[in-house]
Amino acid sequence: MFEKLAEMESKYEEINEKLSDPSVVSDNKLYAQLMKDFKNMTPIIEKFREYKKAEESFKEAKEILDSGSDDRDFREMAQAEFEENKQAMEDITQELKILLLPKDPNDDKSVIIEIRGGAGGEEASLFANSLYRMYTMYAESKGWKQEVLNANPTELGGFKEISFSIEGEGAYSRLKYESGVHRVQRVPETESQGRIHTSTVTVAVLAEADEVELNINPTDLKIDYFRASGAGGQHINKTESAVRITYLPTNVVVECQDERSQHKNKDKAMKILRSRIYEAMQEEQSAKIASERKLQVGTGDRSERIRTYNFPQGRLTDHRIGLTIYRLEDMLNGNLDEVFDALATADTAAKLAGQEI
């Protein structure tokens, strides 16, 4: 590990020199890539230099202890230095192992979240709206921008399905663990008898794919236009502004009717389509690396029940890591960092241990 770190430090210094080279500065693409590499390497190199400093102090203290000096106070001071720096080296080594773990290439990306009502009819649709509100409130607390891409609302204010984007640096790194089945246990708003029902909602989190990352051949697309429909009001119009795009190689279908403009609906539909195709490519690539799939905390399986929201007990339970929090209302108001931090910590621990959670 330390040989690798020494090589990385040399490369880090090379990049640092290149960043002050006028020919590099004038090349926007190269400069941006080098700056990104420099930024990613900085915390690792800083921690490595911290290790080397502790190692140097450790060796100096050891030399004093091995010298056989008769000065008691001097030896006691050296012993304290020896123990302190030995512990520091052990702690920093563990931190370096975490920093050297392969980074998810999508972590800095924005996301597209798709929420669909599952079992439970109208109650599932209403809870889909609750989850949409939860994620958008979390995004707002981070200063991220959100935009509805497509929505299929119900008469009672729920969503049969809704797709929306959240744009902000690191959005995927925080939200990627949300894919799966979310279960709600509560007295439905549509139920007058006071019985607790169980309903489910599925969530898919897609890393937003840029056009430059994914070149889609226009001949592989079938585009249909039709009139929007829905719960009424702004969701109904008399022109063929709604768009349905079919990606012929895999028969992936995306619809968008949220905007009155045909052009805007097409742009939004393409945004979703690119991310779905990108996700499929990522899953195919990950499937070839079985060990890597084992290191994930259920980030990809939409059929996996990941969480329960129990309203009578005011409880949120994440089943993957056994986390239970009795502040359900707080969580639904977008205060999710405690959950996301626990999931990220568990994922890191699993990667270090090389085993599945």
C-alpha positions as CSV (number, residue, x, y, z in Angstrom):
1,M,0.0,0.0,0.0
2,F,2.8,2.5,0.9
3,E,4.6,1.8,-2.3
4,K,1.4,2.7,-4.2
5,L,1.1,5.8,-2.1
6,A,4.7,6.9,-2.8
7,E,4.0,6.5,-6.6
8,M,0.8,8.5,-6.2
9,E,2.6,11.3,-4.4
10,S,5.1,11.6,-7.3
11,K,2.2,11.8,-9.7
12,Y,0.5,14.3,-7.5
13,E,3.6,16.6,-7.7
14,E,3.8,16.2,-11.5
15,I,0.1,17.2,-11.8
16,N,0.7,20.2,-9.5
17,E,3.6,21.4,-11.8
18,K,1.5,20.9,-15.0
19,L,-1.3,23.0,-13.5
20,S,1.0,26.0,-13.6
21,D,2.1,25.3,-17.2
22,P,0.6,27.9,-19.6
23,S,0.0,25.3,-22.3
24,V,-2.0,23.2,-19.9
25,V,-4.0,26.2,-18.6
26,S,-5.0,27.2,-22.1
27,D,-6.3,23.7,-22.8
28,N,-9.7,23.8,-20.9
29,K,-10.4,20.1,-21.2
30,L,-7.0,18.9,-20.1
31,Y,-6.9,21.5,-17.3
32,A,-10.3,20.5,-16.0
33,Q,-9.3,16.8,-15.9
34,L,-6.0,17.5,-14.2
35,M,-7.8,19.7,-11.6
36,K,-10.3,16.9,-11.0
37,D,-7.4,14.4,-10.5
38,F,-5.6,16.8,-8.2
39,K,-8.7,17.4,-6.1
40,N,-9.4,13.7,-5.7
41,M,-5.8,12.9,-4.8
42,T,-5.3,15.7,-2.3
43,P,-7.0,14.2,0.8
44,I,-5.0,10.9,0.2
45,I,-1.7,12.7,-0.2
46,E,-2.3,14.9,2.8
47,K,-3.1,11.8,5.0
48,F,0.0,10.0,3.6
49,R,2.2,12.9,4.5
50,E,0.6,12.9,8.0
51,Y,1.6,9.2,8.2
52,K,5.2,9.9,7.2
53,K,5.5,12.6,9.8
54,A,4.2,10.3,12.5
55,E,6.5,7.5,11.3
56,E,9.6,9.9,11.4
57,S,8.7,10.9,15.0
58,F,8.2,7.2,15.9
59,K,11.6,6.2,14.6
60,E,13.3,9.1,16.4
61,A,11.7,8.0,19.7
62,K,12.7,4.4,19.1
63,E,16.3,5.3,18.5
64,I,16.4,7.2,21.8
65,L,14.9,4.2,23.6
66,D,17.3,1.8,21.9
67,S,20.3,4.0,22.8
68,G,20.2,2.9,26.5
69,S,20.2,6.5,27.8
70,D,20.3,6.7,31.7
71,D,18.3,10.0,31.7
72,R,15.0,8.8,33.2
73,D,12.9,11.9,32.2
74,F,14.3,11.8,28.7
75,R,13.4,8.2,28.3
76,E,9.9,8.7,29.7
77,M,9.4,11.5,27.2
78,A,10.7,9.3,24.4
79,Q,8.4,6.5,25.5
80,A,5.4,8.7,25.4
81,E,6.4,9.9,21.9
82,F,6.9,6.3,20.8
83,E,3.4,5.2,22.0
84,E,1.7,8.3,20.7
85,N,3.1,8.0,17.2
86,K,2.7,4.2,17.0
87,Q,-1.0,4.7,17.7
88,A,-1.2,7.5,15.2
89,M,0.4,5.4,12.5
90,E,-2.2,2.6,13.1
91,D,-5.1,5.0,13.0
92,I,-3.8,6.8,9.8
93,T,-3.2,3.4,8.1
94,Q,-6.9,2.6,8.6
95,E,-7.9,6.0,7.3
96,L,-5.7,5.5,4.2
97,K,-7.3,2.1,3.5
98,I,-10.7,3.8,3.4
99,L,-9.4,6.7,1.2
100,L,-7.9,4.2,-1.2
101,L,-11.1,2.3,-1.7
102,P,-12.3,2.5,-5.4
103,K,-14.5,5.5,-5.7
104,D,-17.9,5.1,-7.4
105,P,-17.4,7.0,-10.6
106,N,-21.0,8.3,-10.4
107,D,-20.7,9.8,-6.9
108,D,-20.4,13.4,-8.1
109,K,-23.3,13.1,-10.5
110,S,-26.8,14.5,-10.3
111,V,-29.6,12.0,-10.2
112,I,-33.0,11.1,-11.6
113,I,-35.3,9.5,-9.1
114,E,-38.3,7.5,-10.2
115,I,-41.0,6.7,-7.6
116,R,-43.9,4.4,-8.3
117,G,-46.9,3.3,-6.2
118,G,-46.8,-0.5,-5.6
119,A,-49.1,-2.7,-3.6
120,G,-51.9,-0.7,-1.8
121,G,-53.7,1.2,-4.5
122,E,-54.5,4.8,-3.6
123,E,-52.6,4.6,-0.3
124,A,-49.5,3.6,-2.1
125,S,-49.9,6.6,-4.5
126,L,-50.3,8.9,-1.5
127,F,-47.2,7.6,0.1
128,A,-45.3,8.0,-3.3
129,N,-46.1,11.7,-2.9
130,S,-44.8,11.6,0.7
131,L,-41.5,10.2,-0.5
132,Y,-41.3,12.7,-3.3
133,R,-41.7,15.5,-0.7
134,M,-39.1,13.9,1.6
135,Y,-36.4,13.8,-1.2
136,T,-37.1,17.3,-2.4
137,M,-37.0,18.7,1.1
138,Y,-33.6,16.9,1.6
139,A,-32.4,18.4,-1.7
140,E,-33.6,21.8,-0.7
141,S,-31.6,21.5,2.6
142,K,-28.5,20.8,0.5
143,G,-29.0,23.7,-1.9
144,W,-29.7,21.3,-4.8
145,K,-32.0,22.0,-7.6
146,Q,-34.9,19.7,-8.4
147,E,-37.2,19.5,-11.4
148,V,-40.2,17.3,-12.2
149,L,-39.6,15.4,-15.4
150,N,-42.8,13.4,-15.6
151,A,-45.8,12.8,-13.3
152,N,-48.9,10.7,-13.3
153,P,-51.0,12.2,-10.4
154,T,-54.2,10.8,-8.8
155,E,-57.4,12.5,-7.9
156,L,-56.6,12.4,-4.2
157,G,-53.2,14.1,-4.5
158,G,-51.0,11.1,-4.8
159,F,-48.8,9.9,-7.7
160,K,-49.1,6.6,-9.5
161,E,-45.6,7.5,-10.6
162,I,-43.3,10.5,-10.7
163,S,-39.8,11.1,-12.2
164,F,-37.7,14.1,-11.1
165,S,-34.1,15.2,-11.3
166,I,-32.0,16.5,-8.4
167,E,-29.0,18.5,-9.6
168,G,-26.1,19.1,-7.3
169,E,-22.5,17.9,-6.7
170,G,-22.5,14.6,-4.8
171,A,-26.3,14.0,-5.1
172,Y,-25.7,10.4,-6.3
173,S,-23.3,9.7,-3.5
174,R,-26.0,10.5,-0.9
175,L,-29.1,9.2,-2.7
176,K,-27.8,6.0,-4.4
177,Y,-28.8,3.7,-1.5
178,E,-32.5,4.6,-1.9
179,S,-33.3,2.2,-4.8
180,G,-35.6,-0.6,-3.7
181,V,-39.0,-1.2,-2.1
182,H,-40.2,1.2,0.6
183,R,-42.9,-0.2,2.9
184,V,-45.4,2.0,4.8
185,Q,-47.5,0.9,7.7
186,R,-50.2,3.4,8.7
187,V,-53.9,4.1,8.9
188,P,-54.7,5.2,5.3
189,E,-56.0,8.7,4.7
190,T,-58.8,7.0,2.8
191,E,-59.7,4.7,5.6
192,S,-62.2,5.7,8.3
193,Q,-62.1,2.4,10.4
194,G,-58.7,3.1,11.9
195,R,-57.1,-0.1,10.6
196,I,-53.4,-0.2,9.9
197,H,-52.6,-1.0,6.3
198,T,-49.3,-2.0,4.7
199,S,-48.5,-0.5,1.3
200,T,-45.4,-0.4,-0.8
201,V,-43.7,2.1,-3.1
202,T,-40.7,1.4,-5.4
203,V,-37.8,3.9,-5.8
204,A,-35.2,3.9,-8.5
205,V,-32.2,6.2,-8.3
206,L,-30.4,6.7,-11.7
207,A,-27.1,8.6,-12.2
208,E,-27.8,11.3,-14.7
209,A,-25.9,10.5,-17.9
210,D,-24.4,13.3,-20.0
211,E,-24.8,13.3,-23.8
212,V,-21.0,13.1,-24.2
213,E,-21.0,9.9,-22.1
214,L,-23.7,8.2,-24.0
215,N,-24.0,8.5,-27.8
216,I,-27.5,7.4,-28.8
217,N,-28.1,6.8,-32.5
218,P,-31.3,8.6,-33.5
219,T,-32.2,5.7,-35.8
220,D,-32.5,3.6,-32.6
221,L,-35.4,5.8,-31.4
222,K,-39.1,5.6,-32.1
223,I,-40.8,8.8,-31.1
224,D,-44.6,9.1,-30.7
225,Y,-46.6,12.2,-29.9
226,F,-50.0,12.1,-28.2
227,R,-52.4,14.2,-26.1
228,A,-51.6,14.5,-22.4
229,S,-54.0,12.9,-19.9
230,G,-54.3,12.7,-16.1
231,A,-56.2,13.9,-13.1
232,G,-57.4,17.1,-14.8
233,G,-56.5,20.8,-14.8
234,Q,-53.0,21.5,-16.0
235,H,-52.4,17.9,-16.8
236,I,-54.9,17.9,-19.7
237,N,-54.3,19.7,-22.9
238,K,-55.9,19.6,-26.4
239,T,-52.6,19.4,-28.4
240,E,-50.3,16.4,-29.0
241,S,-47.6,17.7,-26.6
242,A,-47.0,14.4,-24.7
243,V,-44.0,12.4,-25.9
244,R,-43.3,8.6,-25.9
245,I,-39.8,7.5,-26.8
246,T,-38.9,3.9,-27.4
247,Y,-35.3,2.8,-27.5
248,L,-35.5,0.0,-30.1
249,P,-32.4,-2.1,-29.2
250,T,-33.8,-2.8,-25.7
251,N,-37.4,-1.7,-25.9
252,V,-37.0,0.8,-23.0
253,V,-40.0,3.1,-23.1
254,V,-40.1,6.6,-21.6
255,E,-43.1,8.9,-21.6
256,C,-43.3,12.6,-20.6
257,Q,-46.4,14.8,-20.6
258,D,-45.6,17.2,-17.7
259,E,-45.0,20.3,-20.0
260,R,-47.3,21.9,-22.4
261,S,-44.5,22.2,-24.9
262,Q,-43.8,19.1,-27.1
263,H,-40.1,20.2,-27.3
264,K,-39.7,20.4,-23.6
265,N,-41.4,17.0,-23.0
266,K,-39.0,15.5,-25.6
267,D,-36.0,16.9,-23.8
268,K,-37.1,15.6,-20.5
269,A,-37.9,12.2,-21.9
270,M,-34.5,12.0,-23.4
271,K,-32.9,12.9,-20.1
272,I,-34.7,10.0,-18.4
273,L,-34.0,7.6,-21.3
274,R,-30.2,8.4,-21.3
275,S,-30.1,7.7,-17.5
276,R,-32.0,4.4,-17.8
277,I,-29.7,3.2,-20.6
278,Y,-26.6,4.3,-18.7
279,E,-27.9,2.4,-15.6
280,A,-28.4,-0.7,-17.7
281,M,-24.8,-0.4,-19.0
282,Q,-23.5,0.0,-15.5
283,E,-25.4,-3.0,-14.2
284,E,-24.1,-5.1,-17.1
285,Q,-20.5,-4.0,-16.3
286,S,-21.0,-4.7,-12.6
287,A,-22.4,-8.1,-13.2
288,K,-19.1,-9.1,-14.8
289,I,-17.4,-8.2,-11.5
290,A,-19.2,-10.4,-9.0
291,S,-17.0,-9.4,-6.1
292,E,-17.9,-5.8,-6.6
293,R,-21.6,-6.5,-6.5
294,K,-21.1,-8.1,-3.1
295,L,-19.7,-4.8,-1.8
296,Q,-22.9,-2.9,-2.4
297,V,-25.5,-2.1,0.2
298,G,-28.4,-3.1,-2.0
299,T,-28.0,-0.1,-4.4
300,G,-29.4,-1.8,-7.5
301,D,-32.2,-4.3,-6.7
302,R,-35.5,-2.6,-7.0
303,S,-37.3,-5.7,-5.7
304,E,-35.5,-5.6,-2.4
305,R,-37.5,-4.3,0.6
306,I,-35.1,-1.9,2.1
307,R,-37.1,0.2,4.5
308,T,-40.2,0.4,6.6
309,Y,-42.0,3.6,7.7
310,N,-44.2,2.7,10.7
311,F,-46.5,5.6,11.5
312,P,-48.2,4.3,14.7
313,Q,-44.8,3.8,16.3
314,G,-43.2,6.8,14.7
315,R,-40.5,4.5,13.5
316,L,-38.2,4.3,10.4
317,T,-36.3,1.0,10.0
318,D,-33.7,0.3,7.3
319,H,-33.6,-3.5,7.0
320,R,-30.2,-3.7,5.3
321,I,-28.2,-2.4,8.2
322,G,-30.7,-2.9,11.1
323,L,-31.0,0.9,11.7
324,T,-34.1,2.0,13.6
325,I,-34.9,5.7,14.3
326,Y,-38.0,6.8,16.3
327,R,-38.2,10.2,14.6
328,L,-40.3,9.3,11.6
329,E,-41.8,12.8,11.0
330,D,-38.4,14.4,11.2
331,M,-37.1,11.9,8.5
332,L,-40.1,12.6,6.2
333,N,-39.4,16.3,6.5
334,G,-36.1,15.6,4.7
335,N,-33.7,15.3,7.7
336,L,-32.1,12.2,6.3
337,D,-28.4,12.7,6.9
338,E,-28.3,10.3,9.9
339,V,-29.7,7.5,7.6
340,F,-27.4,8.3,4.7
341,D,-24.3,8.5,6.9
342,A,-25.1,5.1,8.5
343,L,-25.6,3.5,5.0
344,A,-22.3,5.0,3.7
345,T,-20.4,3.8,6.8
346,A,-21.8,0.3,6.5
347,D,-21.0,0.2,2.8
348,T,-17.4,1.3,3.5
349,A,-17.1,-1.3,6.3
350,A,-18.4,-4.0,4.0
351,K,-15.9,-3.0,1.3
352,L,-13.0,-3.1,3.8
353,A,-14.1,-6.5,5.0
354,G,-14.7,-7.7,1.4
355,Q,-18.1,-9.2,2.3
356,E,-21.8,-8.5,1.6
357,I,-24.0,-6.8,4.1
